[in-house]
Amino acid sequence: MMSYLRAESIEHALTLLKESASGAKIIAGGTDLFLQELPGHLIDIGFIGELKEIKEEKGQLHIGAALTHTLAANSKLIKDKATALAEASSLVGSPQIRNIGTLGGNVINAAPAADAAVALVALGAQAVLIDLEENIRCIPVDQLYSGFNCTSVDCSSEMLLKFIINTCEPGEGTAFVRFAARRALALPMANAAARIKITDGVISEAYLVAAPVKPAPTRLTETETLLHGEPAEESTWLKAELSAAGEVAVRGSLLRCSADYRKHLVGLMAGRALRTAASRAVERKEVR
């Protein structure tokens, strides 16, 4: 018989994990729980206030892993300093899912095209984890994936605390876009997120992530390299679209779309994300 335990604090959650040995699993929103093999014990961390906080410290955002998609989408701080994450969170599932599902769960569930996870990788987010001995480790979000729908985090002995993101400064912009068969309750055929920095009209930094390409949200490094030093103009975005489509190796599906169509969509989504991110970078420079 499965038991359900509600943790009141981080320390309480770790104690419950220790007491439950290997038969327990951490959950927060639990929206995908019944799509997986159920453990003997569930430890719910979704009510721990510390894991729902959003703070800005020394040029970084600290975002609790149990923050719901609704709260992330509506946060003024996230909208301003990490726009792509707010956009991605606003498009997850349905209102009911967004009200319960969490950023941490979106990553730990390890779906290849999870919207919030794609944005977090593009933003260079670091995940902060704690183990049963209260040792803390920090690791890039894209390194939390170990395979298709598999995470490297052992939720019976380790807990995701928060994400750390460098804030978007003047001259920088971010964006997230997706394409799906319908606007809600559909997995994307393709999505993309970008973070871009423009200096004197030229692209000085670019981070571009697309999915589903591999088991994890995937940086398009060849296209990033192509963009560096290029002018922030339409001809550059068109070249980036072709590069992104050519860079990915994807699978087709009879239920969703062919491989060729998905490659085309990846290119289009990459171009749209870059254009929007660049426009925001210019706006932020002008405003500040």
Residue pairs with C-beta under 8 A, 6 or more apart in sequence:
2 38
2 39
2 40
2 41
2 42
3 40
3 41
3 42
4 41
4 42
4 44
5 16
5 20
5 41
5 42
5 43
5 44
6 43
6 44
6 47
7 13
7 16
7 43
7 44
7 45
7 47
7 48
8 47
8 48
9 48
9 50
10 45
10 48
10 50
10 51
10 130
10 159
10 161
13 26
13 43
13 45
13 48
13 159
14 130
14 132
14 134
14 159
16 24
16 41
16 43
17 24
17 26
17 43
17 132
17 156
17 157
17 159
18 132
20 40
20 41
20 43
20 156
21 156
22 156
22 157
23 39
23 40
23 41
23 156
24 39
24 40
24 41
24 42
24 43
24 156
25 39
25 41
25 42
25 43
25 155
25 156
26 43
26 45
26 155
26 156
26 159
26 160
27 33
27 42
27 43
27 44
27 45
27 46
27 105
28 44
28 45
28 46
28 51
28 65
28 66
28 102
28 104
28 105
29 46
29 68
29 97
29 100
29 101
29 102
29 105
30 42
30 44
30 46
30 100
30 105
31 93
31 97
31 100
31 101
31 105
32 105
32 109
33 42
39 156
45 51
45 66
45 159
46 66
46 100
46 102
48 66
50 64
51 64
51 65
51 66
51 67
51 104
51 161
51 162
52 64
52 66
52 67
52 68
52 71
53 62
53 63
53 64
53 67
53 162
54 61
54 62
54 63
54 64
54 67
54 71
54 75
54 77
54 78
55 61
55 62
56 62
56 77
56 81
56 167
59 166
59 167
59 169
60 164
60 165
60 166
60 167
61 77
61 78
61 81
61 82
61 163
61 164
61 165
61 166
61 167
62 162
62 163
62 164
63 72
63 78
63 85
63 103
63 162
63 163
63 164
63 165
64 103
64 104
64 161
64 162
65 102
65 103
65 104
65 127
65 160
65 161
65 162
65 163
66 102
66 103
66 104
67 102
67 103
67 104
68 98
68 99
68 100
68 101
68 102
68 103
69 89
69 90
69 92
69 93
69 97
69 98
69 99
69 101
69 102
69 103
69 106
69 116
70 89
70 95
70 98
70 99
72 78
72 85
72 86
72 89
72 103
72 116
73 86
73 87
73 89
73 90
73 98
74 86
75 86
78 85
78 86
78 89
79 86
80 168
81 165
81 167
81 168
82 119
82 123
82 165
82 167
82 168
82 174
83 168
83 173
83 174
83 175
83 176
83 280
84 119
84 122
84 123
84 174
84 175
84 176
84 193
84 194
84 195
84 273
84 277
85 103
85 116
85 119
85 120
85 123
85 165
85 174
85 176
87 119
87 175
87 176
87 177
88 115
88 116
88 118
88 119
88 176
88 178
88 191
88 193
89 98
89 103
89 115
89 116
89 119
90 98
91 115
91 176
91 178
92 98
92 101
92 106
92 114
92 115
92 116
93 101
93 184
93 185
94 184
94 185
103 116
103 120
103 163
104 160
104 163
106 114
106 115
106 116
106 117
107 114
107 116
107 117
107 120
107 127
107 141
107 144
107 151
107 160
108 144
108 151
108 153
108 155
108 160
109 149
109 151
110 144
110 145
110 146
110 147
110 148
110 149
110 150
110 151
110 215
110 216
111 117
111 149
111 187
112 148
112 149
112 211
112 212
112 213
112 214
112 215
112 216
112 217
113 187
113 188
113 190
113 191
113 211
113 212
113 217
114 211
114 217
115 176
115 178
115 188
115 191
117 141
117 217
118 176
118 191
118 192
118 193
118 209
118 210
118 211
118 217
119 174
119 176
119 193
119 209
120 141
120 163
120 165
120 217
121 140
121 141
121 142
121 193
121 209
121 216
121 217
121 219
122 174
122 176
122 193
122 194
122 195
122 207
122 208
122 209
122 217
122 219
123 165
123 166
123 174
123 193
123 195
123 207
124 140
124 165
124 166
124 195
124 207
125 140
125 141
125 163
125 164
125 165
126 138
126 139
126 140
126 141
126 163
126 164
126 165
127 138
127 139
127 140
127 141
127 144
127 160
127 162
127 163
128 136
128 137
128 138
128 160
128 161
128 162
128 163
128 164
129 136
129 137
129 138
129 139
129 153
129 158
129 159
129 160
129 161
130 136
130 158
130 159
130 161
131 137
131 157
131 158
131 159
132 157
132 158
136 161
138 164
141 163
141 217
142 216
142 217
142 219
143 152
144 151
144 152
144 153
145 151
145 152
145 215
145 216
146 152
147 215
148 215
149 215
150 215
153 160
168 174
168 195
168 284
169 284
170 284
170 285
170 287
170 288
171 197
171 198
171 199
171 281
171 284
171 285
172 195
172 196
172 197
172 198
172 205
172 281
172 284
173 195
173 196
173 198
173 276
173 277
173 278
173 279
173 280
173 281
173 282
173 283
173 284
174 193
174 194
174 195
174 196
174 277
174 280
175 193
175 194
175 272
175 273
175 274
175 275
175 276
175 277
175 280
176 191
176 192
176 193
176 273
177 191
177 192
177 193
177 269
177 272
177 273
177 276
178 188
178 190
178 191
178 192
178 269
179 188
179 189
179 190
179 191
179 265
179 268
179 269
180 186
180 187
180 188
180 189
181 189
181 256
187 256
188 211
188 212
189 256
189 257
189 261
189 262
189 265
190 210
190 211
190 212
190 262
190 265
190 266
190 268
190 269
191 210
191 211
191 269
192 208
192 209
192 210
192 211
192 244
192 266
192 269
192 270
192 272
192 273
193 208
193 209
193 217
193 273
194 206
194 207
194 208
194 209
194 270
194 273
194 274
194 276
194 277
195 205
195 206
195 207
195 277
196 203
196 205
196 206
196 207
196 227
196 232
196 274
196 277
196 278
196 281
197 203
197 204
197 205
197 206
197 281
198 204
198 232
198 278
198 281
198 282
198 285
201 231
201 232
202 229
202 230
202 231
202 232
203 227
203 228
203 229
203 230
203 231
203 232
203 236
203 278
204 228
204 229
205 228
206 223
206 224
206 227
206 228
206 274
207 219
207 224
208 219
208 220
208 223
208 224
208 227
208 240
208 244
208 270
208 273
208 274
209 217
209 218
209 219
209 220
210 217
210 218
210 220
210 244
210 248
210 266
210 269
210 270
211 217
211 218
212 250
212 262
213 248
213 249
213 250
213 266
218 248
220 243
220 244
220 247
220 248
220 270
222 243
222 247
223 240
223 243
223 244
223 247
223 270
226 239
226 240
226 243
227 236
227 240
227 274
230 236
230 239
232 278
232 281
232 282
237 271
237 274
237 275
237 278
238 271
240 270
240 271
240 274
241 267
241 268
241 270
241 271
242 267
243 267
244 266
244 267
244 270
244 271
245 263
245 264
245 266
245 267
245 270
246 263
246 267
248 263
248 266
250 259
250 262
250 263
250 266
251 259
251 262
252 258
252 259
252 260
252 261
252 262
257 265
